[in-house]
Amino acid sequence: MAKATRQIERKESNVDEERAEDLNAILKQIADNREAIQDSLFILEELQESGVLPMLRGLLRTREKVGSIAMEQINQTSVHNMIKNGMSGIGLLSSIDPDQLNQIIQGLTKGLQKASESTDNQDQVGIWGLVKSTKDPNVRTSLNTMIHFLNGMGEGLSNKQAH
């Protein structure tokens, strides 16, 4: 049988020993993560040299004032409109078929190229030139596309007015 324990030895923690153990643990972590720490120090050095760290320090010191100014700016009607317009723009882009959008963008790009070439030309097109250009299949395609676009836009505007 085992002997009964009659005396419990209490090991009093020595603050100096605990600190030495903690310091050794930190030094081990530093040694294990040497590259990451060196990279972090390099980044901090670059931020200091570029003036970003002093700006961040100032920002943190005046965070209450900066926060209240930011909230005042966010609460302006123009910012609300910008956010709503951004969301509408995202909704528009998400509702368009990517192939159709790509085709329209290619057409716009080509049209802009031709338009910039015509400004270099300085040739004036008269009324008779406009009438003649309607026989060009490319012009007819563009006019047809524009007419359908205007028709659809008109339908959309009419629907808005009906609601």
C-alpha positions as CSV (number, residue, x, y, z in Angstrom):
1,M,0.0,0.0,0.0
2,A,1.0,3.6,-0.6
3,K,1.9,5.9,2.2
4,A,-0.5,8.6,3.1
5,T,0.7,12.1,2.2
6,R,1.1,14.1,5.3
7,Q,3.0,17.1,4.1
8,I,2.4,19.0,0.9
9,E,5.3,21.0,-0.4
10,R,4.1,24.3,-1.7
11,K,6.2,25.6,-4.4
12,E,6.2,29.4,-4.2
13,S,6.5,31.0,-7.6
14,N,9.5,33.1,-8.0
15,V,8.6,36.2,-10.0
16,D,12.1,36.4,-11.5
17,E,11.9,32.8,-12.7
18,E,8.5,33.4,-14.3
19,R,9.8,36.4,-16.1
20,A,12.8,34.5,-17.3
21,E,10.5,31.7,-18.6
22,D,8.2,34.3,-20.3
23,L,11.2,36.0,-21.9
24,N,12.6,32.7,-23.1
25,A,9.2,31.8,-24.6
26,I,9.1,35.2,-26.4
27,L,12.6,34.8,-27.7
28,K,11.7,31.3,-29.0
29,Q,8.7,32.8,-30.9
30,I,10.9,35.6,-32.3
31,A,13.4,33.0,-33.5
32,D,10.7,30.8,-35.0
33,N,9.1,33.7,-36.9
34,R,12.3,35.6,-37.8
35,E,11.4,36.2,-41.5
36,A,7.9,37.5,-40.7
37,I,9.2,39.8,-38.0
38,Q,11.9,41.2,-40.3
39,D,9.3,41.8,-43.1
40,S,7.1,43.5,-40.6
41,L,9.9,45.7,-39.4
42,F,10.8,46.6,-43.1
43,I,7.2,47.6,-43.7
44,L,7.1,49.7,-40.6
45,E,10.3,51.4,-41.6
46,E,8.9,52.2,-45.1
47,L,5.7,53.5,-43.5
48,Q,7.8,55.7,-41.2
49,E,9.9,57.1,-44.0
50,S,6.9,57.8,-46.2
51,G,5.2,59.7,-43.4
52,V,2.3,57.3,-43.1
53,L,3.0,56.3,-39.5
54,P,3.1,59.8,-38.2
55,M,-0.2,60.5,-40.0
56,L,-1.7,57.3,-38.4
57,R,-0.4,58.3,-35.0
58,G,-2.1,61.7,-35.4
59,L,-5.3,60.1,-36.7
60,L,-5.4,57.8,-33.6
61,R,-4.7,60.7,-31.2
62,T,-7.7,62.7,-32.7
63,R,-9.9,59.7,-33.5
64,E,-13.0,61.2,-31.8
65,K,-12.8,64.4,-33.8
66,V,-12.1,62.5,-37.0
67,G,-14.9,60.1,-36.3
68,S,-17.4,62.9,-35.8
69,I,-16.3,64.7,-39.0
70,A,-16.6,61.4,-40.9
71,M,-20.1,60.8,-39.6
72,E,-21.1,64.4,-40.6
73,Q,-19.8,63.8,-44.1
74,I,-21.5,60.4,-44.4
75,N,-24.8,61.9,-43.3
76,Q,-24.8,64.4,-46.1
77,T,-27.5,64.0,-48.8
78,S,-24.9,64.0,-51.6
79,V,-23.2,60.9,-50.0
80,H,-26.5,59.1,-49.7
81,N,-27.2,59.9,-53.4
82,M,-23.7,58.6,-54.3
83,I,-24.3,55.4,-52.5
84,K,-27.8,54.9,-54.1
85,N,-26.4,55.7,-57.5
86,G,-23.6,53.2,-57.0
87,M,-26.1,50.6,-56.0
88,S,-28.2,51.4,-59.1
89,G,-25.2,51.2,-61.3
90,I,-24.3,47.8,-59.9
91,G,-27.8,46.7,-60.4
92,L,-27.7,47.9,-64.0
93,L,-24.4,46.0,-64.7
94,S,-25.7,42.8,-63.1
95,S,-28.9,42.9,-65.2
96,I,-27.1,43.2,-68.5
97,D,-26.0,40.1,-70.4
98,P,-22.2,40.2,-70.6
99,D,-22.1,39.2,-74.3
100,Q,-24.5,42.0,-75.2
101,L,-22.6,44.5,-73.1
102,N,-19.3,43.4,-74.8
103,Q,-20.8,43.8,-78.2
104,I,-22.1,47.3,-77.4
105,I,-18.7,48.3,-75.9
106,Q,-16.9,47.0,-79.0
107,G,-19.3,49.1,-81.1
108,L,-18.7,52.2,-79.0
109,T,-14.9,51.7,-79.2
110,K,-15.0,51.4,-83.0
111,G,-17.4,54.4,-83.2
112,L,-15.0,56.5,-81.0
113,Q,-12.1,55.5,-83.2
114,K,-14.0,56.6,-86.3
115,A,-15.1,59.8,-84.6
116,S,-11.5,60.8,-83.7
117,E,-10.4,60.1,-87.2
118,S,-13.1,62.4,-88.6
119,T,-12.0,65.2,-86.3
120,D,-8.5,65.0,-87.9
121,N,-10.0,65.0,-91.4
122,Q,-11.9,68.3,-91.0
123,D,-14.3,67.2,-93.9
124,Q,-17.7,68.7,-93.4
125,V,-20.8,66.4,-94.1
126,G,-23.8,68.2,-95.5
127,I,-27.4,67.2,-95.6
128,W,-26.9,65.3,-98.9
129,G,-24.0,63.4,-97.3
130,L,-26.2,62.5,-94.3
131,V,-28.9,61.1,-96.7
132,K,-26.2,59.2,-98.6
133,S,-24.8,57.7,-95.4
134,T,-28.1,56.1,-94.6
135,K,-27.4,53.7,-97.4
136,D,-24.3,52.4,-95.6
137,P,-25.2,49.1,-93.9
138,N,-23.1,50.1,-90.8
139,V,-24.9,53.4,-90.4
140,R,-28.2,51.6,-90.8
141,T,-27.3,49.1,-88.2
142,S,-26.3,51.9,-85.8
143,L,-29.5,53.9,-86.5
144,N,-31.6,50.8,-86.0
145,T,-29.9,50.1,-82.7
146,M,-30.3,53.7,-81.6
147,I,-34.0,53.7,-82.5
148,H,-34.6,50.5,-80.6
149,F,-32.7,51.9,-77.6
150,L,-34.7,55.0,-77.6
151,N,-37.9,53.0,-77.9
152,G,-37.0,50.9,-74.9
153,M,-35.9,53.9,-73.0
154,G,-39.2,55.5,-73.7
155,E,-41.1,52.4,-72.5
156,G,-39.1,52.5,-69.3
157,L,-39.8,56.2,-68.8
158,S,-43.5,55.6,-69.5
159,N,-43.6,52.8,-66.9
160,K,-42.0,55.1,-64.3
161,Q,-44.6,57.8,-64.9
162,A,-47.5,55.2,-64.7
163,H,-46.4,54.2,-61.2
